Amino acid sequence: MSELLDTEIKFLPGVGPKRAELLSEEAGIHTFRDLVSYFPYKYVDKTRFYNVSELDTDMQYVQLKGKIRRFSTEGGGTAKRLTADFYDETGMVRLVWFKGQRWVLNAYKLEKEYIIFGKPTLFSGAFNIVHPEIEEVEKKALRVSSAYEAQYSTTEKMKDHFLHSKTIAKLMATAFSQPSLRFAETLPESITGTMKLMSLSDAMFRIHFPDSNNDIENARFRLKFEELFYIQLNLLRYKGIRTRKTHGFLFSIVGDRLNSFYKNNLSFSLTGAQKRVIREIRTDLGSGKQMNRLLQGDVGSGKTMVALMSMLIGADNGYQSCLMAPTEVLAIQHFNSISHFIRGIDAGVALLTGSTKRSERARIEKGLLDGSISILIGTHALIEENVKYRNLGLVIIDEQHRFGVAQRAKLWQKSDCPPHVLVMTATPIPRTLAMTLYGDLDVSVIDEMPPGRKVIKTMTFTDAEREKVFGFMRRQIEEGRQIYVVYPLIKESESLDYKDLEDGLESMARAFPPPQYCISVVHGRMTPRDKAISMNLFRKGQAHIMVATTVIEVGVDIPNASVMVVESAERFGLSQLHQLRGRVGRGADQSFCILMTSHRLSADAAERINTLIATNDGFEIAEADLRMRGPGDLEGTQQSGMAFDLKIADLGRDGQILNLARSRAEEILANDPDLESSDNKVLKAGLKRLFGKKFTWSEIS
């Protein structure tokens, strides 16, 4: 591409230092390249000129060509307005301005030909257009423009400084009128030719200045394909490098520990999906290559069992394993269940969290070094410097999206050779998002629930129906069941009108008074000790109701809890609501999820609630969530570690283009893994330009 693209935006005529600073802060536009990559979100059709005689109140917007014959000022005070009589060959329409009247009088001349654009309204029997867009016919003919006018996103701060969509469009026209602006092709002929793609130069121009819907569609397809193709090419290239060059520990045997567990300790049959996933993991562990696998499975599908059996394979081969969870509640849950499952098996298990006592911590550190501890379960305490392993061979990360990549990287450094990696999530990830965020990992899916689980019934009620809900809760308690009540906030918010935990606890205590009822409380601001006491009350069945915040979203497994009540459910995201619902339904009894909402919901909130009621399929819910909310922030080490930012592609809508991009990337790398051919040198240069300056975390998933 031309050097001009990397020039600072302040040097574009019409920008200057102040506007450049605003464009940088508000829109991320620092260079000419950033500006031309600031794509429109929609277009206004200006292909047709109307006659004044054709005006109708049903019309949204019209474009007229004619002359101003007369200006006049009408009204007074705040009602003062400037009007103009605008004529064409078929009649007259009145133009009206309530603001900027002096500027209008100086800017526009009588009997000069103008193009006007605006919405016609009928007032006192005559058509008016208030604050129309106006441009001289002669000037429009000279500037870069198109029949479909691009509309650009702007912030309030940009608008306050007169950087409207129309201003962005003018800056875009100025940029494209620079003689030295050039776009070198970034895809090889093997792709552009066979796929009949618009050239990059044409696509970049037509995305901003299209003359037809066909222009828009072709330009968008070309640019979306390229964006997604390079992301997939980068991910798959690193996956290939890791597969070819990164050796892993060889777990060659399935020994006494796993066999003893399977024969003597496993009291139920594994699902077909669990067996399939374990086979996939065993193949990885026995390959001599480093495993890097993502394990997806809905809440309650049995991921922990798969993790345990993988760790037992590690122990059978003389290697240690660690399982890192995002919360102490979840770490304790894993420790208790795993300790229970492997009773009588020679595999030392320990729990390490932020609240582990110093004496116990010293015992654990000694056990890790002498090898008496085979499985270590804990929170981020596992990555502390003084935690050293004798031979760490397998790292398992649960709810991995809650950890920063830099945090996860510290675990890898605990081993001389890259350990096998299994990352698990109970938040189903839409296929398009998984291919983009985790495209360099192998993916396993547990898509089958254990037999005997009843589908959770989901219902919605408003505050006016609260007594009905309380009555239902009392009947469930009488039948021996327990209940979660979850709130989005701990204290009342001045800006958000949602039920808060403290207020909810008071009303709950009035509706369920002691000593007949016992209520426990859990939230993130409690000390670990107080939290554990409250959790144990509920776990042992001594508390009938647990009032909590989303701290219980993961890690709480109480089979006797059959009702989940979510207060201010409209406050939660769709996937989060699905996670909360998954806290019940762990036992054989029918379970219920009750969504309490305001009687007035936004369209988005109503869609979320209705989706949750309609389906229990986590992947279907995740796809709906992606469509509604978009993929969110895909850049930065906190969430994914991927170094990219989507400028035009939409993972919620462009799944077909993504599939096509990935398949073409796979074809190219299968034939030329190092991109050495003359045809693929352009791809090597493109990868260096897009990703070369950014640290890549692919080696650590």
C-alpha positions, 0 to 999 in steps of 0.5 A: 500500500502507499506510504500515504496510508500510514501518514498521520490524519492531521495532515489530511486537508480539513483535519488539522491537530485539534480534529485529529486528536478528537478523531483519535480519541473518539473513533480510533482514527490516527492515520489515513489508513484508519480513516479509509477503514472506518466503514459506513454502517448504512447508506442513504439512497440518492439515486432518484431526484423527485419533482416538487409535484410528487411530494407526499407525506408518506415519503421518508426522504426526498431529493430535489433539484431547483432554485431559491427564489425568496428568503423571509423571517417569520415569528419571533422569540424562540419561534423565530424561523427563516424560510425560503421558497424553493422552486423547480419546474413543477412547483414550490416547497418551503424550506425552514430553519430554526437554527443557524439562520444568519449562516444560511443567509450568507451561504446560499444565494437566490437563483443559484441551482441547488440539490436539497435533501430532507423529509417533507411534512405538510404544514398549513396546507403546504409542504415544508422541509425543515433543516434540509441538506443543501449542496450546489449542483456545480460543487457536487459535480466536482467532488468525489461522491456517489448515488448512495450516500454513506452514513458513519457512526459518530459519538456525541463528543464528535457531533458537539465539535461538528464532526457529523457523518456528513463531515466524515464523508467529506474527509473521506472524499478528500482522502480518496482525491489524493493522487498518491493514495494507492491500495496494493492487492493483499490477496493472491490471484489464486483467491481473487481470481477463482472467487471473482472478488472485487479488487482491493482498490475498487472495494475500498472506494466502492464501500464509501462511494457506491453507485448501486446496491451491487457495489455495496454487496461486492465491496462488503463481501471482499472486505469481510472475506479478507478480514476473516481470512487473515485472522484464520490464516494467522490462527491456523499457521500458528496451530500448524507451527505448534503441531509440527515443532512443539513436542509434548509429554508422552502419556503412553500408558493407561494404568492402574489409577484410571482403570481402578477408578473406572472399575471401582469408583465410577458409580454411573455410566459415562454418556456417549459424548463424554466417552468420545471426548475422553478418546480425543484427549487420550489420542492427544496425550499419547501423540508426543505433541502438546495437546491444546484443546478446548472442551465445551459443555453445557452446565451439568454435562460432565466436564469435571469427570472428563478433567478428572480422568485426564488427570488420572492418565497423567498420574499413571504416566508419572506426571502432575496435573493442576486445575485452575478455577476462577473462584474459591467457591468453584475450586472448593467444589472441584476439590470436594467432588474429585476427592470423593470420586478418587477415594482409595486411589493412590493419587494425592489431591490438594487444594490451594487458594488465597485463604489456604493457611500458611502451614497447609501451604507449606505442606502443599509446596513440599508435596508438589516438589517430592511428587506426593501430590499428583493433582493440585486444584485451586484459584490464581494462587496456583500461579504464585512464584513459590508454587513449584512442581516436580513434573507438571504435565497437564494444565486444566483451566476451568471457565477459562474466559475469566482469566487473563492470558498473562495469568494463564501464561504463568502456569506454562512457565512452571514446567520445563516442557510445554504442558498439555493444555485443556481449557474448559467452558460451561458457556457455550460458544457459537461456532463462528466465535469459537473459530475466531477466538479459539481457532488455533485449538482443537475443539471437543464438545460434550453435547449430551446431558446425563440420563434422567435429567429433567428439562428445567421449566422456565417462567417469567413473572412481574413484581406485581405477581410476587406473592404468587411466586412466594407461594410457589417457593413455600410449597417447594420448601414444604416438599423438601426442596431448596431455593436460590434467589439471585440479585444483580447488585449488592446495594441500591444503585442511583442510576439503575432501578433494579432489585438489590440484594440488601433490600431483597434480603429484608423483603425475603426475611419478612416473607420467610421469617425465622425460625420456620425458615432459614436464609443464607447469604453469599456475595462477592464482598464477604470474606472467604470464611463467611462465604464458606459458612453460608455455603455450608449451611445451604449445602447441608440443607440447613438453609432453605433459601440462598440469597446471592449475587452472581458469585454462584453463577459457577461452582455451586452444585446442590442437587436438592436445590430445585428453584432458581429465582432471578431478580431483575432478570432483564439486567442479565445477559442471555448467556449469564441467565442460562448459566444461573439456570444451570445451577438447578436441575442437578437432581432427579426432581423437576426444577424451575427457573423463575425470571422476575422482571419489570412490567415494562421491558425494552425490546432487547430485554423481552427478546432475551427473556423469551429466548430463555423460555423457549429453549434450554439448548446452550448453543442455541442460546449462545448463537442468539446472544451473539446475534443480539449483543455482538461478539464484544471486545475481541481484542486484548489479553484480558479476554482472548489474547487474540490480536485483532479488531473486526472493522467490517465483519460481524460474527453474528451474521457472517458465519458463511463467509467465515467458513469460506475464509477458513477453508481457503486458509486451510487449503493454502497452508496444506500446500504451502505451510510456510507461505514460501511460494511466489503467489503466497508472498503477498499473504506473508507480507499481509500477516506481518503487517497485521500481526507482526508487531503484536505478541501472539499468545497462540502457544498458550491458547 
